[in-house]
């Protein structure tokens, strides 16, 4: 009885907001009611067939309502061995609120995402417990396989088509289950799913009312290539920025940037001013932000020194200049994009993929048995771009024989269209959240995309339908702490950076109640609070306890 009450209460909160509750009895969770296929003509991107493969009724638990799980497969148009079906799933609650949500993937996809959790969407009950129909797909390939990377249809599915195909199949099934399509339809995604969320706003603006895009990998085609570009730059051993230099690099970021927000506390809140210091493509030509760290005579007396006072050679500084400044393309990519934003100064303790622990095949000084460099998106370089999964990605040459393929992949994979006027005109709303310590996605690219949106549409118009919230010094999971050393070089205790807020509540209020979020949102971690600011503002310290949001204001850079 308690379970039924909790579920009814969650669904009822949405029904009271203007929805009509619709029931799906257990007996209707079947092929007899929902069918065995969906006509290919009902799908807005090409498929050869859509098969419904399983119908399972799942009884209520203490956290989730009774619901029908429907699995299906969308068969490819291509017929080669590398062509793959898209496996999809929809969860249809027994008591439907009229809401639906598509959940994006992660990494390189390859599995149907978890449709029952909260996944950075809400601090409260899961979507299913709120009466949402929830759906998603594996995007058209299996995780851990490589042959699909040679199929252009599979790449285009990953880039954009699988979102539309999955959406359209889900709309058919809600119509069959409840006799109606959703009154409000959303897209929620993180990382790869965040890119997907921006993509559907750009390509399929009529399909979604609201979008949450957490840490989106905006310039997907270039993000996959960027770790290789760094390793290519480090082919000469003199350019190798070794792991021993992490503390020296992070310490210098902190020395020059900690106080830019008005407080020396191990937090780089004024991330844009810090970026302007270390982005050598900004400001006067020949600036040297690393002057204080240069080795005397350009010779490192102790390459193994891991302390913050370790010096850097000119080759290592050249690598830092590359990593923390935009990378310029040989020719423009999709939507006229001419550069990739790379990374902003950060305090990621490991350096992640930005700092290599060893030498790789093709680099000077690498052993004869050296491994080929690899990372999460390497298949996108060797498979998508070079069309040879066995290739060495360090053989890539900017502007070389792969340049035409680069442009094509960018058109398929990148969520960089700055014209969201159609999405805005139909009342769509989007909330994006990023972290500046993210070394998996590129904060530089994320900020550059939002800048392009403002340049295309104007700040005033963008503010009517979009927010970019930035959580300084948080990672790809939007978690982090202050640095262990502050800008004066003093060791300090670390504490979690406040990062908790209800994205779902902000978005649904904006979409369904026309109540937009402010530009300053309080976030918490335990007893500590801070303001989360909408770009281009940052948390500037005024006065009072540093652990209280009231001591800060959101200020322009």
C-alpha positions in Angstrom: 0.0 0.0 0.0 2.9 2.4 0.8 4.5 1.7 -2.5 1.3 2.4 -4.4 0.8 5.6 -2.5 4.4 6.9 -3.1 4.1 6.2 -6.9 0.6 7.8 -7.1 1.9 10.8 -5.3 4.8 11.3 -7.7 2.6 10.9 -10.7 -0.1 13.0 -9.2 2.2 15.9 -8.7 2.6 16.1 -12.5 -1.1 15.3 -13.2 -2.1 18.2 -11.0 0.1 20.5 -13.1 -2.2 20.1 -16.1 -1.7 16.5 -17.2 -4.4 13.8 -17.6 -3.4 10.5 -16.0 -3.7 7.5 -18.3 -3.5 3.9 -17.3 -1.7 0.9 -18.9 -3.0 -2.3 -17.5 -0.7 -5.3 -17.1 -2.6 -7.2 -19.7 -1.9 -4.5 -22.3 1.9 -5.0 -22.0 1.8 -7.4 -24.9 2.3 -7.8 -28.7 -1.5 -8.1 -29.0 -1.9 -4.5 -27.7 1.4 -2.9 -28.7 2.2 -4.8 -32.0 5.1 -6.7 -33.3 6.6 -4.0 -35.5 6.5 -0.3 -36.4 6.2 0.8 -40.0 9.5 2.1 -41.4 7.6 5.1 -42.8 6.8 6.2 -39.2 10.5 6.7 -38.5 12.0 10.1 -39.6 15.4 8.7 -40.6 16.0 5.7 -42.8 15.5 2.2 -41.4 14.7 -1.0 -43.3 12.4 -2.3 -40.6 11.5 -1.9 -36.9 10.8 -5.1 -34.9 9.4 -5.2 -31.3 11.2 -8.1 -29.6 10.1 -8.3 -26.0 7.3 -7.2 -23.7 7.9 -7.5 -19.9 5.6 -6.3 -17.1 7.6 -5.3 -14.1 5.7 -5.1 -10.8 6.1 -2.1 -8.4 8.9 -1.8 -6.0 9.6 0.6 -3.1 11.1 3.1 -5.6 9.6 2.4 -9.0 6.0 2.0 -10.2 4.7 -1.0 -12.1 5.6 -0.6 -15.7 5.9 -2.3 -19.1 9.4 -2.7 -20.6 9.3 -2.9 -24.4 12.5 -3.8 -26.4 12.9 -3.4 -30.1 15.4 -3.3 -32.9 15.7 -0.9 -35.9 17.4 -2.7 -38.8 19.9 -0.8 -40.9 19.6 0.2 -44.5 23.2 -0.9 -45.3 23.6 -4.6 -45.8 27.4 -5.1 -45.2 28.8 -7.0 -42.3 29.6 -3.8 -40.4 26.0 -2.6 -40.6 24.3 -3.0 -37.2 20.7 -2.7 -35.8 19.8 -0.1 -33.2 18.6 -1.7 -30.1 16.1 0.4 -28.2 13.9 0.2 -25.1 11.0 2.2 -23.6 9.5 1.9 -20.1 5.8 2.6 -20.1 4.4 3.3 -16.5 1.2 1.8 -15.5 0.0 5.3 -14.5 1.2 7.8 -17.1 1.5 11.5 -16.4 1.7 12.5 -20.1 5.4 13.2 -19.9 8.2 11.4 -21.7 12.0 11.6 -21.7 14.7 10.3 -23.9 17.9 9.4 -22.1 21.3 9.8 -23.8 24.2 7.5 -23.7 27.8 7.8 -22.5 31.3 7.2 -23.8 31.1 5.7 -27.3 27.6 4.3 -26.4 27.0 0.7 -27.3 24.5 -0.2 -24.5 21.0 0.9 -23.8 21.3 3.5 -21.0 19.8 2.9 -17.6 16.3 4.2 -17.8 15.4 3.9 -14.1 17.9 6.1 -12.4 18.4 9.8 -11.9 21.7 10.2 -13.8 22.4 13.8 -12.8 18.9 14.9 -13.8 17.1 15.2 -10.4 17.8 15.1 -6.7 14.4 13.4 -6.1 12.5 10.4 -7.5 13.5 8.9 -10.8 11.6 9.9 -13.9 9.6 6.7 -14.1 8.4 7.2 -10.5 7.1 10.6 -11.6 4.9 9.0 -14.3 7.3 9.6 -17.3 7.6 7.2 -20.1 11.4 6.8 -20.5 13.3 5.6 -23.5 16.7 5.2 -25.1 18.9 3.1 -27.4 22.4 1.7 -27.8 22.9 4.0 -30.8 23.4 1.2 -33.2 26.4 -0.9 -32.1 27.7 -3.1 -29.3 30.2 -1.7 -26.7 33.7 -3.2 -27.2 33.4 -3.9 -30.9 35.2 -2.1 -33.7 33.8 -3.3 -37.1 30.9 -0.9 -36.9 33.3 2.0 -37.1 33.7 1.2 -40.9 30.0 1.7 -41.5 29.0 5.3 -42.5 25.4 4.5 -41.5 26.6 3.4 -38.0 28.6 6.5 -37.6 25.7 8.7 -38.7 23.5 6.7 -36.3 25.9 7.5 -33.4 26.1 11.2 -34.5 22.4 12.0 -34.9 20.1 9.5 -36.6 19.6 7.1 -33.7 18.2 9.9 -31.6 15.4 10.6 -34.2 14.8 7.0 -34.9 14.5 6.1 -31.2 12.3 9.1 -30.6 9.9 8.3 -33.4 9.6 4.6 -32.3 8.8 5.8 -28.8 6.1 8.1 -29.9 4.4 5.3 -31.8 4.5 3.1 -28.7 3.1 5.8 -26.4 0.3 6.4 -28.8 -0.5 2.6 -28.9 -0.2 2.3 -25.1 -2.1 5.3 -24.0 -4.0 6.5 -27.1 -1.9 9.7 -27.1 1.5 11.3 -27.6 3.3 13.0 -24.7 2.2 16.5 -23.8 5.8 17.3 -22.8 8.8 15.5 -24.2 12.3 15.9 -22.9 15.9 14.9 -23.6 18.3 14.3 -20.8 22.0 13.5 -21.3 25.5 13.6 -19.9 28.8 13.6 -21.8 28.0 11.8 -25.0 24.4 12.1 -24.0 24.9 15.8 -23.5 26.2 16.2 -27.0 23.1 14.2 -28.2 20.9 16.6 -26.2 22.4 19.6 -28.0 22.2 17.8 -31.3 18.4 17.2 -31.1 17.9 20.9 -30.3 19.8 21.7 -33.4 18.5 19.0 -35.8 15.1 18.0 -34.4 13.8 21.1 -32.7 10.1 20.1 -33.1 10.5 16.9 -31.1 11.5 18.2 -27.6 10.1 20.8 -25.1 13.1 20.8 -22.8 16.7 19.6 -22.7 19.3 19.0 -20.0 22.9 18.7 -21.4 25.5 17.9 -18.7 29.2 18.2 -19.7 28.4 17.8 -23.4 31.2 16.6 -25.8 30.2 19.4 -28.2 32.9 19.0 -30.9 32.9 15.2 -30.8 35.0 14.6 -34.0 37.7 16.9 -32.7 37.5 15.7 -29.1 38.4 12.2 -30.2 41.3 13.6 -32.1 42.6 16.0 -29.5 44.5 13.5 -27.3 46.3 12.3 -30.5 47.1 15.9 -31.4 48.8 16.3 -28.1 50.8 13.1 -28.4 51.7 14.1 -32.0 53.0 17.5 -30.7 55.0 15.5 -28.2 56.7 13.3 -30.8 60.0 15.1 -30.1 61.0 13.9 -26.6 61.9 17.5 -25.8 58.2 18.4 -25.9 57.1 15.6 -23.5 55.3 17.1 -20.5 56.0 14.3 -18.0 53.8 13.4 -15.0 56.6 14.7 -12.7 55.5 18.2 -13.7 51.9 18.0 -12.6 52.4 19.8 -9.3 54.5 22.5 -10.9 51.8 23.2 -13.6 48.9 23.1 -11.2 50.7 25.2 -8.7 51.4 27.9 -11.3 47.8 28.0 -12.3 46.9 28.5 -8.7 49.6 31.1 -8.1 48.4 33.3 -11.0 44.6 32.6 -10.8 43.5 31.8 -7.2 43.0 35.4 -6.2 41.2 36.5 -9.4 37.8 35.9 -7.8 38.7 38.1 -4.7 39.6 35.2 -2.4 42.7 33.0 -2.0 41.2 29.7 -1.2 42.4 27.1 -3.7 39.5 27.7 -6.0 39.8 29.2 -9.5 36.3 30.6 -9.7 37.3 33.3 -12.3 38.0 30.7 -14.9 37.7 33.0 -17.9 40.3 35.5 -16.6 42.6 32.5 -15.8 42.1 31.2 -19.3 43.0 34.6 -20.8 46.3 34.4 -19.0 47.4 31.0 -20.2 45.7 31.1 -23.7 48.7 32.5 -25.7 46.4 33.2 -28.6 44.8 36.0 -26.6 46.5 39.2 -25.8 49.8 40.6 -27.2 52.0 38.4 -29.4 54.9 36.7 -27.6 53.3 36.7 -24.1 55.0 34.2 -21.8 52.7 33.2 -19.0 55.2 30.5 -18.0 58.1 32.8 -17.6 58.5 32.2 -13.9 58.7 28.5 -14.4 61.3 28.4 -17.2 64.5 26.3 -16.4 67.6 28.4 -16.3 69.5 28.0 -19.6 66.6 25.8 -20.7 68.1 22.8 -19.0 66.2 20.9 -16.4 68.6 20.1 -13.5 66.2 17.5 -12.0 63.7 16.0 -14.5 62.4 13.7 -11.7 61.5 16.6 -9.4 57.7 16.3 -8.6 57.5 19.3 -6.4 55.7 22.5 -7.2 59.0 24.4 -7.6 60.1 22.1 -10.5 61.1 24.1 -13.6 59.8 23.6 -17.2 61.8 23.5 -20.4 60.8 25.4 -23.5 59.6 22.2 -25.2 57.3 21.4 -22.3 56.0 25.0 -22.2 55.2 24.7 -25.9 53.1 21.7 -25.1 51.3 23.6 -22.3 50.7 26.5 -24.7 49.1 24.0 -27.1 46.9 22.3 -24.5 45.6 25.5 -23.0 45.0 27.5 -26.2 42.5 26.8 -29.0 43.8 24.4 -31.7 43.4 25.9 -35.2 42.1 23.7 -38.0 43.7 23.6 -41.5 40.2 24.3 -43.0 36.9 25.1 -41.3 34.7 22.2 -40.2 30.9 22.0 -39.9 29.1 25.3 -39.3 32.3 27.2 -40.1 34.0 26.2 -36.9 37.7 27.0 -37.3 39.2 25.8 -34.0 38.8 23.4 -31.1 38.7 25.0 -27.7 41.0 22.5 -25.9 41.2 22.9 -22.1 41.1 25.6 -19.5 43.6 25.8 -16.6 42.6 23.1 -14.1 43.7 21.3 -11.0 42.9 17.7 -12.1 45.3 15.7 -9.9 46.1 13.1 -12.5 46.4 15.2 -15.6 44.1 12.5 -17.1 44.7 12.2 -20.8 46.4 15.6 -21.1 49.7 14.2 -19.5 51.1 11.0 -20.8 52.8 8.6 -18.4 55.0 7.0 -21.1 56.2 7.1 -24.7 54.1 5.6 -27.5 54.8 4.0 -30.8 55.9 6.7 -33.3 57.3 9.0 -30.6 61.0 9.7 -30.2 62.5 7.6 -27.4 59.7 5.0 -27.4 60.9 1.4 -26.9 60.6 -1.0 -29.8 57.6 -2.7 -28.1 55.9 0.5 -27.3 52.1 0.5 -27.3 50.0 2.3 -29.8 48.4 5.3 -28.1 44.8 4.7 -27.2 42.0 6.4 -25.3 38.2 6.3 -25.0 37.6 7.9 -28.4 40.6 6.4 -30.3 38.3 4.3 -32.5 36.9 7.5 -33.9 40.4 8.4 -35.2 41.5 5.0 -36.5 38.1 3.8 -37.6 35.9 6.8 -38.4 38.7 9.0 -39.8 41.6 6.8 -41.0 39.2 3.9 -41.8 41.7 1.4 -40.5 41.2 0.3 -36.8 44.7 -1.1 -36.8 46.3 2.2 -37.8 48.6 4.3 -35.5 46.6 7.5 -34.7 49.9 9.4 -34.3 50.3 9.2 -38.1 47.5 11.8 -38.5 48.6 15.0 -40.2 46.4 18.1 -39.9 45.4 19.3 -43.4 46.7 16.1 -45.0 44.9 13.3 -46.8 42.2 12.9 -44.2 41.1 16.5 -44.3 38.0 15.9 -46.4 36.9 13.0 -44.2 37.4 15.3 -41.2 34.9 17.8 -42.6 32.4 15.0 -43.3 32.7 13.5 -39.8 32.3 16.9 -38.3 29.0 17.4 -40.2 27.8 14.0 -38.8 29.1 14.1 -35.2 29.5 17.7 -34.0 26.8 19.6 -32.1 28.1 23.0 -33.1 25.2 24.6 -35.0 24.8 28.0 -33.3 21.3 28.7 -34.8 18.8 27.4 -32.2 16.1 29.8 -33.4 13.6 27.1 -34.4 14.0 25.4 -31.0 13.5 28.7 -29.2 10.6 29.8 -31.4 8.6 26.7 -30.4 9.2 27.4 -26.7 12.0 24.9 -26.1 14.3 25.4 -23.2 17.8 24.0 -22.5 20.0 23.9 -19.4 23.7 23.1 -19.9 26.1 22.5 -16.9 29.9 22.1 -17.3 32.9 21.9 -15.0 36.3 23.5 -15.7 38.3 20.6 -14.2 36.9 18.3 -16.9 39.7 16.6 -18.8 37.5 14.2 -20.7 35.2 16.7 -22.3 36.7 20.0 -23.4 35.5 23.0 -21.4 37.2 25.3 -24.0 35.0 23.8 -26.7 31.9 24.0 -24.5 32.5 27.7 -23.8 33.3 28.4 -27.4 30.0 26.9 -28.5 28.0 29.0 -26.1 29.9 32.1 -27.3 28.9 31.2 -30.9 25.3 30.9 -29.8 25.5 34.4 -28.3 27.2 35.7 -31.4 24.5 34.2 -33.6 21.4 35.0 -31.6 22.4 37.7 -29.1 22.7 37.4 -25.3 19.2 38.7 -24.7 17.6 36.2 -26.9 19.7 33.3 -25.6 18.8 34.2 -22.1 15.1 33.6 -22.9 15.6 29.9 -23.6 19.1 28.7 -22.6 21.4 28.7 -19.6 25.0 27.6 -19.4 25.9 27.0 -15.7 29.6 26.6 -14.9 30.8 24.8 -11.8 34.4 25.9 -11.5 37.0 23.2 -10.6 34.7 20.3 -11.0 35.4 17.3 -13.2 33.5 15.3 -15.8 31.2 14.1 -13.1 30.7 17.7 -11.9 32.5 16.9 -8.6 35.6 18.3 -7.2 37.5 19.9 -4.3 39.6 23.0 -3.8 43.3 22.5 -4.6 45.6 21.3 -1.8 47.7 24.4 -2.1 46.4 27.9 -2.4 47.7 30.8 -4.5 50.2 31.8 -1.8 51.7 28.3 -1.9 50.2 27.3 1.5 48.8 23.8 2.1 45.2 23.9 2.9 42.5 21.4 3.8 40.2 20.3 1.0 36.5 20.2 0.9 33.9 19.2 -1.7 32.8 21.9 -4.0 29.0 22.5 -3.8 27.4 21.0 -6.9 23.9 19.8 -6.0 20.8 21.3 -7.6 17.6 20.0 -9.1 18.0 20.4 -12.8 14.7 18.7 -13.5 12.8 21.1 -11.3 14.4 24.1 -12.9 13.7 22.8 -16.4 10.1 21.7 -15.9 9.3 24.9 -14.2 10.7 26.8 -17.2 8.9 24.6 -19.8 5.6 24.0 -18.1 5.1 26.9 -15.7 7.0 29.5 -17.7 9.1 30.3 -14.7 12.7 30.6 -15.8 15.8 30.0 -13.6 17.8 32.9 -12.4 21.3 33.5 -13.5 22.5 32.6 -10.0 21.5 29.2 -8.5 22.6 28.2 -5.0 24.3 24.8 -4.8 25.3 22.8 -1.8 27.7 20.2 -0.4 26.9 19.4 3.1 26.8 22.6 5.1 28.8 24.5 2.4 27.0 26.6 -0.2 28.1 28.6 -3.2 26.4 30.3 -6.1 26.4 28.6 -9.5 26.6 31.3 -12.1 25.3 31.4 -15.6 28.0 32.1 -18.2 29.7 34.6 -18.7 29.4 35.3 -15.0 31.5 33.7 -12.2 31.3 33.5 -8.4 33.0 36.6 -7.1 33.8 36.9 -3.4 32.5 40.0 -1.6 32.7 39.5 2.2 31.6 37.1 4.9 32.2 33.4 5.5 33.7 31.8 2.4 31.5 28.7 2.9 28.2 30.6 2.4 26.7 31.6 -1.0 25.6 34.9 0.4 29.2 36.0 0.6 29.5 35.9 -3.2 27.9 37.5 -6.2 27.8 36.4 -9.9 30.0 38.9 -11.7 31.0 39.5 -15.3 34.5 38.5 -16.2 
